Amino acid sequence: MALETLQSLAVPAATAIAGGYILVLCVTRLRRVIVPQVKHRFSAAGGPQQFVLPAAGRYTICVVIPPLTFIAGTSHFSASFAITNRDTGAPCDYRSHGRALFQVRRSDMRGRRIIPLGSFNCDAPGRFEIVCRNPDVIRQNFELEISPHVSAIRLVALVLATIASSTVLIGGVVLSALRVTGAI
């Protein structure tokens, strides 16, 4: 009888443990999306800015709107940037997103909204310089941020995996509790 009870508890307990493990992985990856490890933030009103990118890949230039800014306007979507690799002198291709729908918009715990303006590809790590060609279209109190690109499809898949793993965790815990109490 005791062996059967242990066997009947093994599946729900293993399910709960697997769901909890996957949930921890998903939350860790979501945290990296919300608060990226590599980000460079600077005033939009300033001149040329220099920054270092530690790895090759696609990066996004975002506008950071301060909290309690109810009417942000849309002129910042027309901002154009020139990005240059300071080590090689080669320019990076900047692609403006405009007001495209499927973009990952973020907000931080301080209430700042982070909206992507465009992206560029970094072929090799190194020192870079960014210049806004038309800084008058971005408000003086806004900031710019450079962070790794996150695709909307990856974010949706991550959110769905988080929901599924939390459901598996809760289901495993409930089934384990019901088996222990003898209700099932």
Stockholm file with secondary structure:
# STOCKHOLM 1.0

chainA/1-184         MALETLQSLAVPAATAIAGGYILVLCVTRLRRVIVPQVKHRFSAAGGPQQFVLPAAGRYTICVVIPPLTFIAGTSHFSASFAITNRDTGAPCDYRSHGRALFQVRRSDMRGRRIIPLGSFNCDAPGRFEIVCRNPDVIRQNFELEISPHVSAIRLVALVLATIASSTVLIGGVVLSALRVTGAI
#=GR chainA/1-184 SS CHHHHHHHHHHHHHHHHHHHHHHHHHHHHHHHHHSCSSCEEEETTSSCEEEEESSCEEEEEEEEECTTCSCCCSGGGGCCEEEEETTTCCEECEEECTTCSSCCCEECTTSCEEEEEEEEEESSCEEEEEEESCGGGSCTTCEEEEEECCCHHHHHHHHHHHHHHHHHHHHHHHHHHHHHHTCC
#=GC SS_cons         CHHHHHHHHHHHHHHHHHHHHHHHHHHHHHHHHHSCSSCEEEETTSSCEEEEESSCEEEEEEEEECTTCSCCCSGGGGCCEEEEETTTCCEECEEECTTCSSCCCEECTTSCEEEEEEEEEESSCEEEEEEESCGGGSCTTCEEEEEECCCHHHHHHHHHHHHHHHHHHHHHHHHHHHHHHTCC
//
